Amino acid sequence: MEHGGDIYTEGILKGREILDFSSNINPLGVPKSFTNNLDEAIKAVEKYPDAEYRSLKKCIKEYLDFSVDYFKCGANDKNYKKSEFFISEKDIILGNGAAEIIDLSISCFKKVCIAVPSFMEYEKNALKWGCDVIYSTMKKDMTYDYEDILLQTQKSDVLIIGNPNNPNGGIIDKDKFKKILDFCEENNKTIIIDEAFIEFTGKNNFSFLEKMKNYKCILIIRALTKFFALPGIRIGYGISKNQELIDKIKSKQNPWNVNCFAEIAAKYVLKDRNYIEDSLTWIDEERKYMVSNLKKVGLIEEVYNTYSNFVLCKLKSLHCDELYKICLDKGIAIRKCDNFKTLNDKYIRLAIKNREGNDKIIKLLNSLS
């Protein structure tokens, strides 16, 4: 499998229950704010969605307005002044998952720069649309090489970069990235920032949402898939002040690409403050616990710094295929990372689960050391 989350081949289709560490989904599960309102979605099944998705865009806009301040560390300061919001419904484009927005946005360009290793769909989509692909490789410590990114971006039309990035969970350093932003803004180039995991970074203001006030070159892509544990719903969205790009992407879409269940999910979960707060408490505790314990595992050579809900590890001698088979025999699925560009068979990625799940994988890995 190219991606994580294949609980079917060795699990469901064989009647086995698999503990899935290959898929980075919030272990708190589907928010009750959605499941408690399923009747509303069922009643909506018998009619077409609004082709313009006006109510859905309004919900997303309100969430973004809320999130700009909520995910800022300064928002808890008594002297903090609320940001004046600057995103309108026309700046938002909806997709059947973030994957659709990624795919169609890439199709608007001819020369693509990808910071790697990264989500494999960036490259697949670019090659599918016949784009020339240029790569900027991360440093050995899995941090972005900003000088090289700037150099490679000068040769391309668009830069695609993760924030936080998959598979390592690293974030973009805003100060070091400013030269790249300025260059792209001044030279009519685009930066696609994949923020599918951004909520997991907590109240640290790592998003580039506010930068869109001054940079038309930015397209941010997000989804409800990971943080709100709704991978089966398939809803993503893009945000940009570049109306020409938004219109280009929209012109490539089929009508009614978002179903009524996705609409109702967004209506309620994006306002579910208790779920959001509980999720941030969980990830703050379990990320620290997982990383600190993985660093003690004998068969792991390196545990890379992460700001997301997964951890990239480099193995000492065991190959990822061997470890994958051992774990699967014990009912646990891990993500082999040898198919990420620049990584080899020494790399694995582990999702961060609840304490019970995290203890199971740590115990198993320690038993193999």
PADOVEX-777639 format. One record per residue (C-alpha): x, y, z; residue number from 0; residue in one letter. Coordinates in nm, 3 decimals. Each point is the difference from the previous one (the first is absolute). Example, Ala and Ser with C-alpha at 12.3 -4.5 7.8 and 13.67 -1.06 7.14 Angstrom:
{x 1.230&y -0.450&z 0.780&seq 0&type A}
{x 0.137&y 0.344&z -0.066&seq 1&type S}
END
This chain:
{x 0.000&y 0.000&z 0.000&seq 0&type M}
{x 0.120&y 0.350&z -0.087&seq 1&type E}
{x -0.167&y 0.162&z 0.300&seq 2&type H}
{x -0.082&y -0.089&z 0.359&seq 3&type G}
{x -0.343&y -0.103&z 0.117&seq 4&type G}
{x -0.031&y -0.335&z -0.180&seq 5&type D}
{x -0.187&y -0.184&z 0.274&seq 6&type I}
{x -0.183&y -0.204&z -0.264&seq 7&type Y}
{x 0.259&y -0.229&z -0.165&seq 8&type T}
{x 0.131&y -0.163&z 0.318&seq 9&type E}
{x -0.278&y 0.110&z 0.233&seq 10&type G}
{x -0.369&y 0.042&z -0.083&seq 11&type I}
{x 0.003&y -0.228&z -0.307&seq 12&type L}
{x 0.160&y -0.276&z 0.209&seq 13&type K}
{x -0.219&y 0.054&z 0.304&seq 14&type G}
{x 0.288&y 0.141&z 0.206&seq 15&type R}
{x 0.003&y 0.309&z 0.216&seq 16&type E}
{x 0.302&y 0.218&z -0.076&seq 17&type I}
{x 0.135&y 0.278&z 0.221&seq 18&type L}
{x 0.087&y 0.252&z -0.270&seq 19&type D}
{x 0.311&y 0.210&z 0.062&seq 20&type F}
{x 0.036&y 0.063&z -0.374&seq 21&type S}
{x -0.290&y 0.246&z -0.022&seq 22&type S}
{x 0.023&y 0.337&z 0.175&seq 23&type N}
{x -0.355&y 0.045&z 0.126&seq 24&type I}
{x -0.105&y 0.161&z 0.328&seq 25&type N}
{x -0.060&y -0.295&z 0.241&seq 26&type P}
{x -0.280&y 0.193&z 0.175&seq 27&type L}
{x -0.211&y -0.116&z -0.291&seq 28&type G}
{x -0.291&y 0.159&z -0.183&seq 29&type V}
{x -0.132&y 0.303&z 0.192&seq 30&type P}
{x -0.338&y -0.063&z 0.162&seq 31&type K}
{x -0.105&y 0.339&z -0.127&seq 32&type S}
{x -0.019&y -0.169&z -0.342&seq 33&type F}
{x -0.142&y -0.338&z 0.095&seq 34&type T}
{x -0.268&y 0.167&z 0.212&seq 35&type N}
{x -0.120&y 0.184&z -0.310&seq 36&type N}
{x 0.006&y -0.278&z -0.257&seq 37&type L}
{x -0.378&y 0.029&z -0.040&seq 38&type D}
{x 0.050&y 0.343&z -0.152&seq 39&type E}
{x 0.230&y -0.148&z -0.264&seq 40&type A}
{x -0.239&y -0.288&z -0.071&seq 41&type I}
{x -0.285&y 0.246&z -0.058&seq 42&type K}
{x 0.222&y 0.190&z -0.245&seq 43&type A}
{x 0.075&y -0.312&z -0.209&seq 44&type V}
{x -0.313&y 0.039&z -0.213&seq 45&type E}
{x 0.107&y 0.337&z -0.146&seq 46&type K}
{x 0.304&y 0.131&z -0.181&seq 47&type Y}
{x 0.250&y 0.202&z 0.203&seq 48&type P}
{x 0.020&y 0.373&z -0.067&seq 49&type D}
{x 0.227&y 0.016&z -0.307&seq 50&type A}
{x 0.172&y 0.308&z 0.149&seq 51&type E}
{x 0.026&y -0.152&z 0.352&seq 52&type Y}
{x -0.074&y 0.337&z 0.157&seq 53&type R}
{x -0.083&y -0.129&z 0.349&seq 54&type S}
{x 0.302&y -0.232&z 0.002&seq 55&type L}
{x 0.237&y 0.278&z -0.103&seq 56&type K}
{x -0.149&y 0.219&z 0.272&seq 57&type K}
{x 0.072&y -0.272&z 0.260&seq 58&type C}
{x 0.360&y -0.031&z -0.118&seq 59&type I}
{x 0.045&y 0.377&z -0.003&seq 60&type K}
{x -0.130&y 0.021&z 0.360&seq 61&type E}
{x 0.236&y -0.281&z 0.103&seq 62&type Y}
{x 0.297&y 0.175&z -0.159&seq 63&type L}
{x -0.096&y 0.323&z 0.174&seq 64&type D}
{x -0.007&y -0.187&z 0.330&seq 65&type F}
{x 0.319&y -0.196&z -0.067&seq 66&type S}
{x 0.218&y 0.302&z -0.082&seq 67&type V}
{x -0.015&y 0.105&z 0.365&seq 68&type D}
{x -0.064&y -0.335&z 0.168&seq 69&type Y}
{x 0.318&y -0.158&z -0.136&seq 70&type F}
{x 0.212&y 0.297&z 0.105&seq 71&type K}
{x 0.195&y -0.019&z 0.322&seq 72&type C}
{x -0.060&y 0.373&z 0.043&seq 73&type G}
{x -0.376&y -0.040&z -0.007&seq 74&type A}
{x 0.001&y -0.083&z 0.373&seq 75&type N}
{x 0.172&y 0.329&z 0.084&seq 76&type D}
{x -0.236&y 0.253&z 0.164&seq 77&type K}
{x 0.149&y 0.276&z -0.216&seq 78&type N}
{x -0.040&y -0.201&z -0.320&seq 79&type Y}
{x -0.205&y 0.171&z -0.269&seq 80&type K}
{x -0.214&y -0.221&z -0.222&seq 81&type K}
{x 0.110&y -0.011&z -0.360&seq 82&type S}
{x -0.212&y 0.175&z -0.259&seq 83&type E}
{x -0.117&y -0.285&z -0.224&seq 84&type F}
{x 0.077&y 0.019&z -0.370&seq 85&type F}
{x -0.128&y -0.323&z -0.161&seq 86&type I}
{x -0.329&y 0.003&z -0.190&seq 87&type S}
{x -0.206&y -0.283&z -0.149&seq 88&type E}
{x 0.135&y 0.076&z -0.348&seq 89&type K}
{x 0.353&y -0.081&z 0.127&seq 90&type D}
{x -0.106&y -0.359&z 0.083&seq 91&type I}
{x -0.020&y -0.294&z -0.238&seq 92&type I}
{x -0.143&y -0.336&z 0.105&seq 93&type L}
{x 0.122&y -0.346&z -0.091&seq 94&type G}
{x -0.086&y -0.366&z 0.030&seq 95&type N}
{x 0.276&y -0.028&z 0.258&seq 96&type G}
{x 0.321&y 0.207&z -0.003&seq 97&type A}
{x 0.122&y -0.242&z -0.269&seq 98&type A}
{x -0.231&y 0.153&z -0.261&seq 99&type E}
{x 0.122&y 0.353&z 0.073&seq 100&type I}
{x 0.364&y -0.112&z -0.010&seq 101&type I}
{x -0.053&y -0.179&z -0.330&seq 102&type D}
{x -0.186&y 0.279&z -0.178&seq 103&type L}
{x 0.221&y 0.279&z 0.132&seq 104&type S}
{x 0.310&y -0.178&z -0.130&seq 105&type I}
{x -0.169&y -0.038&z -0.339&seq 106&type S}
{x 0.005&y 0.381&z -0.036&seq 107&type C}
{x 0.381&y 0.009&z -0.030&seq 108&type F}
{x 0.274&y -0.127&z -0.231&seq 109&type K}
{x 0.311&y 0.001&z 0.221&seq 110&type K}
{x -0.039&y -0.129&z 0.355&seq 111&type V}
{x 0.249&y 0.009&z 0.289&seq 112&type C}
{x -0.062&y -0.251&z 0.281&seq 113&type I}
{x 0.180&y 0.002&z 0.335&seq 114&type A}
{x 0.077&y -0.368&z 0.070&seq 115&type V}
{x -0.051&y -0.241&z 0.162&seq 116&type P}
{x -0.368&y 0.084&z -0.011&seq 117&type S}
{x -0.353&y -0.129&z -0.062&seq 118&type F}
{x 0.036&y -0.214&z -0.310&seq 119&type M}
{x -0.313&y 0.134&z -0.170&seq 120&type E}
{x 0.177&y 0.329&z -0.075&seq 121&type Y}
{x 0.240&y -0.173&z -0.236&seq 122&type E}
{x -0.258&y -0.243&z -0.138&seq 123&type K}
{x -0.239&y 0.283&z -0.083&seq 124&type N}
{x 0.275&y 0.209&z -0.157&seq 125&type A}
{x 0.114&y -0.287&z -0.223&seq 126&type L}
{x -0.359&y -0.084&z -0.090&seq 127&type K}
{x -0.053&y 0.354&z -0.128&seq 128&type W}
{x 0.329&y -0.006&z -0.194&seq 129&type G}
{x 0.175&y 0.254&z 0.221&seq 130&type C}
{x 0.376&y 0.040&z 0.016&seq 131&type D}
{x 0.092&y -0.091&z 0.358&seq 132&type V}
{x 0.289&y 0.151&z 0.197&seq 133&type I}
{x 0.089&y -0.120&z 0.350&seq 134&type Y}
{x 0.145&y 0.173&z 0.303&seq 135&type S}
{x 0.136&y -0.256&z 0.244&seq 136&type T}
{x -0.017&y 0.047&z 0.376&seq 137&type M}
{x 0.309&y 0.006&z 0.215&seq 138&type K}
{x 0.115&y -0.312&z 0.187&seq 139&type K}
{x -0.186&y 0.109&z 0.313&seq 140&type D}
{x -0.324&y 0.017&z -0.203&seq 141&type M}
{x -0.026&y 0.378&z 0.004&seq 142&type T}
{x -0.062&y 0.208&z -0.311&seq 143&type Y}
{x 0.299&y 0.132&z -0.194&seq 144&type D}
{x -0.133&y 0.352&z -0.059&seq 145&type Y}
{x 0.288&y 0.114&z -0.218&seq 146&type E}
{x -0.050&y -0.296&z -0.231&seq 147&type D}
{x -0.378&y 0.046&z -0.003&seq 148&type I}
{x 0.048&y 0.359&z -0.117&seq 149&type L}
{x 0.246&y -0.113&z -0.266&seq 150&type L}
{x -0.231&y -0.273&z -0.133&seq 151&type Q}
{x -0.309&y 0.221&z 0.020&seq 152&type T}
{x 0.169&y 0.247&z -0.234&seq 153&type Q}
{x -0.008&y -0.275&z -0.265&seq 154&type K}
{x -0.369&y -0.088&z 0.051&seq 155&type S}
{x -0.351&y 0.145&z -0.011&seq 156&type D}
{x -0.120&y -0.139&z 0.330&seq 157&type V}
{x 0.145&y -0.134&z 0.326&seq 158&type L}
{x -0.181&y -0.275&z 0.190&seq 159&type I}
{x 0.091&y -0.036&z 0.365&seq 160&type I}
{x -0.149&y -0.164&z 0.311&seq 161&type G}
{x -0.064&y 0.187&z 0.324&seq 162&type N}
{x 0.033&y -0.222&z 0.196&seq 163&type P}
{x 0.158&y -0.230&z -0.253&seq 164&type N}
{x -0.081&y -0.365&z -0.058&seq 165&type N}
{x 0.186&y -0.231&z 0.083&seq 166&type P}
{x 0.221&y 0.180&z 0.255&seq 167&type N}
{x -0.238&y 0.245&z 0.169&seq 168&type G}
{x 0.227&y 0.301&z -0.039&seq 169&type G}
{x -0.135&y 0.355&z -0.035&seq 170&type I}
{x 0.109&y 0.299&z -0.208&seq 171&type I}
{x 0.218&y 0.258&z 0.171&seq 172&type D}
{x -0.184&y 0.323&z -0.087&seq 173&type K}
{x 0.303&y 0.224&z 0.038&seq 174&type D}
{x 0.217&y -0.214&z -0.229&seq 175&type K}
{x -0.288&y -0.040&z -0.245&seq 176&type F}
{x -0.059&y 0.374&z -0.043&seq 177&type K}
{x 0.252&y 0.035&z -0.284&seq 178&type K}
{x -0.186&y -0.273&z -0.188&seq 179&type I}
{x -0.337&y 0.168&z 0.062&seq 180&type L}
{x 0.131&y 0.336&z -0.116&seq 181&type D}
{x 0.161&y -0.149&z -0.311&seq 182&type F}
{x -0.318&y -0.184&z -0.100&seq 183&type C}
{x -0.220&y 0.303&z 0.063&seq 184&type E}
{x 0.225&y 0.228&z -0.206&seq 185&type E}
{x 0.045&y -0.249&z -0.285&seq 186&type N}
{x -0.357&y -0.128&z -0.044&seq 187&type N}
{x 0.075&y -0.349&z 0.131&seq 188&type K}
{x -0.228&y -0.208&z 0.223&seq 189&type T}
{x 0.063&y -0.183&z 0.328&seq 190&type I}
{x -0.233&y -0.288&z 0.084&seq 191&type I}
{x 0.021&y -0.062&z 0.375&seq 192&type I}
{x -0.156&y -0.329&z 0.110&seq 193&type D}
{x -0.134&y 0.058&z 0.352&seq 194&type E}
{x -0.200&y -0.324&z 0.030&seq 195&type A}
{x 0.161&y -0.062&z 0.343&seq 196&type F}
{x 0.025&y 0.360&z 0.120&seq 197&type I}
{x -0.241&y -0.029&z 0.294&seq 198&type E}
{x 0.224&y -0.261&z 0.160&seq 199&type F}
{x 0.273&y 0.262&z 0.039&seq 200&type T}
{x -0.208&y 0.161&z 0.276&seq 201&type G}
{x -0.015&y 0.360&z 0.115&seq 202&type K}
{x 0.331&y 0.105&z -0.154&seq 203&type N}
{x -0.106&y 0.209&z -0.300&seq 204&type N}
{x 0.177&y -0.223&z -0.253&seq 205&type F}
{x -0.262&y 0.046&z -0.273&seq 206&type S}
{x 0.061&y 0.234&z -0.293&seq 207&type F}
{x -0.363&y 0.113&z -0.001&seq 208&type L}
{x 0.081&y 0.350&z 0.127&seq 209&type E}
{x 0.277&y 0.040&z -0.257&seq 210&type K}
{x -0.271&y 0.004&z -0.267&seq 211&type M}
{x -0.078&y 0.359&z 0.098&seq 212&type K}
{x 0.315&y 0.106&z -0.182&seq 213&type N}
{x 0.078&y -0.292&z -0.230&seq 214&type Y}
{x -0.228&y -0.079&z -0.290&seq 215&type K}
{x 0.244&y -0.275&z -0.105&seq 216&type C}
{x -0.116&y -0.240&z 0.276&seq 217&type I}
{x -0.251&y -0.282&z -0.041&seq 218&type L}
{x -0.064&y -0.184&z 0.326&seq 219&type I}
{x -0.159&y -0.345&z -0.017&seq 220&type I}
{x -0.172&y -0.161&z 0.297&seq 221&type R}
{x -0.242&y -0.282&z 0.080&seq 222&type A}
{x -0.226&y -0.140&z 0.271&seq 223&type L}
{x 0.159&y -0.343&z -0.053&seq 224&type T}
{x 0.272&y -0.015&z 0.263&seq 225&type K}
{x -0.078&y 0.226&z 0.295&seq 226&type F}
{x -0.374&y -0.062&z -0.001&seq 227&type F}
{x 0.040&y -0.375&z -0.075&seq 228&type A}
{x -0.220&y 0.005&z -0.311&seq 229&type L}
{x 0.202&y -0.172&z -0.278&seq 230&type P}
{x -0.312&y -0.168&z -0.140&seq 231&type G}
{x -0.186&y 0.328&z -0.041&seq 232&type I}
{x 0.241&y 0.144&z -0.262&seq 233&type R}
{x -0.006&y 0.373&z 0.048&seq 234&type I}
{x 0.287&y 0.241&z -0.051&seq 235&type G}
{x 0.032&y 0.366&z -0.081&seq 236&type Y}
{x 0.245&y 0.249&z -0.145&seq 237&type G}
{x 0.045&y 0.364&z 0.100&seq 238&type I}
{x 0.163&y 0.270&z -0.212&seq 239&type S}
{x -0.029&y 0.370&z -0.078&seq 240&type K}
{x 0.099&y -0.083&z -0.358&seq 241&type N}
{x -0.344&y 0.002&z -0.160&seq 242&type Q}
{x 0.136&y -0.099&z -0.338&seq 243&type E}
{x 0.146&y -0.321&z 0.145&seq 244&type L}
{x -0.318&y -0.076&z 0.196&seq 245&type I}
{x -0.206&y 0.042&z -0.319&seq 246&type D}
{x 0.240&y -0.220&z -0.198&seq 247&type K}
{x -0.029&y -0.284&z 0.250&seq 248&type I}
{x -0.377&y 0.037&z 0.022&seq 249&type K}
{x -0.033&y -0.018&z -0.380&seq 250&type S}
{x 0.157&y -0.349&z 0.009&seq 251&type K}
{x -0.241&y -0.138&z 0.261&seq 252&type Q}
{x -0.317&y -0.201&z -0.046&seq 253&type N}
{x -0.317&y 0.151&z 0.148&seq 254&type P}
{x -0.121&y -0.126&z 0.341&seq 255&type W}
{x 0.344&y -0.138&z 0.091&seq 256&type N}
{x -0.078&y 0.018&z 0.375&seq 257&type V}
{x -0.282&y -0.217&z 0.136&seq 258&type N}
{x -0.259&y 0.088&z 0.264&seq 259&type C}
{x 0.167&y -0.209&z 0.274&seq 260&type F}
{x 0.320&y 0.200&z -0.045&seq 261&type A}
{x -0.201&y 0.323&z 0.013&seq 262&type E}
{x -0.168&y -0.094&z 0.328&seq 263&type I}
{x 0.327&y -0.126&z 0.148&seq 264&type A}
{x 0.166&y 0.336&z -0.069&seq 265&type A}
{x -0.300&y 0.190&z 0.133&seq 266&type K}
{x 0.038&y -0.158&z 0.344&seq 267&type Y}
{x 0.356&y -0.121&z 0.054&seq 268&type V}
{x 0.163&y 0.331&z -0.093&seq 269&type L}
{x -0.195&y 0.158&z 0.287&seq 270&type K}
{x 0.073&y -0.281&z 0.246&seq 271&type D}
{x 0.229&y 0.187&z 0.236&seq 272&type R}
{x 0.004&y -0.281&z 0.260&seq 273&type N}
{x 0.121&y -0.252&z -0.257&seq 274&type Y}
{x 0.268&y 0.239&z -0.122&seq 275&type I}
{x 0.124&y 0.073&z 0.351&seq 276&type E}
{x -0.003&y -0.368&z 0.100&seq 277&type D}
{x 0.195&y -0.085&z -0.314&seq 278&type S}
{x 0.269&y 0.257&z 0.074&seq 279&type L}
{x 0.035&y -0.126&z 0.357&seq 280&type T}
{x 0.037&y -0.356&z -0.130&seq 281&type W}
{x 0.260&y 0.078&z -0.267&seq 282&type I}
{x 0.209&y 0.214&z 0.234&seq 283&type D}
{x 0.022&y -0.281&z 0.256&seq 284&type E}
{x 0.029&y -0.300&z -0.230&seq 285&type E}
{x 0.246&y 0.155&z -0.245&seq 286&type R}
{x 0.246&y 0.066&z 0.283&seq 287&type K}
{x -0.061&y -0.348&z 0.143&seq 288&type Y}
{x 0.042&y -0.175&z -0.336&seq 289&type M}
{x 0.313&y 0.186&z -0.108&seq 290&type V}
{x 0.177&y -0.037&z 0.336&seq 291&type S}
{x -0.071&y -0.374&z 0.013&seq 292&type N}
{x 0.093&y -0.066&z -0.363&seq 293&type L}
{x 0.338&y 0.161&z 0.065&seq 294&type K}
{x 0.065&y -0.277&z 0.256&seq 295&type K}
{x -0.074&y -0.283&z -0.245&seq 296&type V}
{x 0.318&y -0.188&z -0.087&seq 297&type G}
{x -0.079&y -0.080&z -0.364&seq 298&type L}
{x -0.068&y 0.367&z -0.085&seq 299&type I}
{x 0.296&y 0.213&z -0.104&seq 300&type E}
{x -0.178&y 0.336&z -0.037&seq 301&type E}
{x -0.334&y 0.149&z 0.106&seq 302&type V}
{x -0.068&y 0.319&z -0.193&seq 303&type Y}
{x -0.153&y 0.308&z 0.155&seq 304&type N}
{x -0.372&y 0.022&z -0.073&seq 305&type T}
{x -0.274&y 0.258&z 0.040&seq 306&type Y}
{x -0.274&y -0.229&z -0.127&seq 307&type S}
{x -0.178&y -0.320&z 0.102&seq 308&type N}
{x 0.261&y -0.237&z -0.143&seq 309&type F}
{x 0.370&y -0.072&z 0.045&seq 310&type V}
{x 0.263&y -0.086&z -0.259&seq 311&type L}
{x 0.265&y -0.246&z 0.121&seq 312&type C}
{x 0.320&y -0.139&z -0.150&seq 313&type K}
{x 0.082&y -0.360&z 0.082&seq 314&type L}
{x 0.349&y -0.122&z 0.088&seq 315&type K}
{x 0.030&y -0.333&z -0.179&seq 316&type S}
{x -0.349&y -0.143&z -0.051&seq 317&type L}
{x -0.161&y 0.077&z -0.337&seq 318&type H}
{x -0.347&y 0.157&z -0.001&seq 319&type C}
{x -0.143&y -0.302&z -0.188&seq 320&type D}
{x 0.120&y -0.235&z 0.273&seq 321&type E}
{x -0.138&y 0.217&z 0.278&seq 322&type L}
{x -0.328&y 0.046&z -0.188&seq 323&type Y}
{x -0.052&y -0.378&z -0.021&seq 324&type K}
{x 0.089&y -0.052&z 0.366&seq 325&type I}
{x -0.241&y 0.270&z 0.112&seq 326&type C}
{x -0.276&y -0.125&z -0.228&seq 327&type L}
{x 0.029&y -0.348&z 0.149&seq 328&type D}
{x -0.071&y 0.166&z 0.336&seq 329&type K}
{x -0.306&y 0.182&z -0.139&seq 330&type G}
{x 0.170&y 0.340&z -0.045&seq 331&type I}
{x 0.043&y 0.189&z -0.330&seq 332&type A}
{x 0.287&y 0.247&z -0.037&seq 333&type I}
{x 0.089&y 0.225&z -0.296&seq 334&type R}
{x 0.301&y -0.108&z -0.202&seq 335&type K}
{x 0.169&y 0.310&z -0.140&seq 336&type C}
{x 0.230&y -0.144&z -0.266&seq 337&type D}
{x -0.231&y 0.132&z -0.274&seq 338&type N}
{x 0.044&y 0.363&z 0.107&seq 339&type F}
{x 0.245&y 0.179&z -0.227&seq 340&type K}
{x 0.349&y 0.026&z 0.167&seq 341&type T}
{x -0.089&y -0.257&z 0.271&seq 342&type L}
{x 0.099&y -0.367&z -0.002&seq 343&type N}
{x -0.092&y -0.326&z 0.172&seq 344&type D}
{x 0.132&y 0.123&z 0.337&seq 345&type K}
{x -0.291&y 0.238&z 0.054&seq 346&type Y}
{x -0.341&y -0.052&z 0.160&seq 347&type I}
{x -0.278&y 0.237&z 0.105&seq 348&type R}
{x -0.217&y -0.056&z 0.306&seq 349&type L}
{x -0.327&y 0.174&z 0.073&seq 350&type A}
{x -0.056&y 0.129&z 0.352&seq 351&type I}
{x -0.297&y -0.176&z 0.158&seq 352&type K}
{x -0.155&y -0.003&z 0.347&seq 353&type N}
{x 0.212&y -0.112&z 0.296&seq 354&type R}
{x -0.113&y -0.364&z -0.022&seq 355&type E}
{x 0.089&y -0.023&z -0.369&seq 356&type G}
{x 0.328&y 0.185&z 0.039&seq 357&type N}
{x 0.104&y -0.234&z 0.280&seq 358&type D}
{x -0.069&y -0.302&z -0.221&seq 359&type K}
{x 0.230&y 0.109&z -0.282&seq 360&type I}
{x 0.272&y 0.116&z 0.241&seq 361&type I}
{x -0.013&y -0.332&z 0.186&seq 362&type K}
{x 0.022&y -0.194&z -0.326&seq 363&type L}
{x 0.293&y 0.204&z -0.131&seq 364&type L}
{x 0.185&y -0.035&z 0.331&seq 365&type N}
{x -0.047&y -0.377&z -0.012&seq 366&type S}
{x 0.182&y -0.008&z -0.334&seq 367&type L}
{x 0.300&y 0.205&z 0.117&seq 368&type S}
END
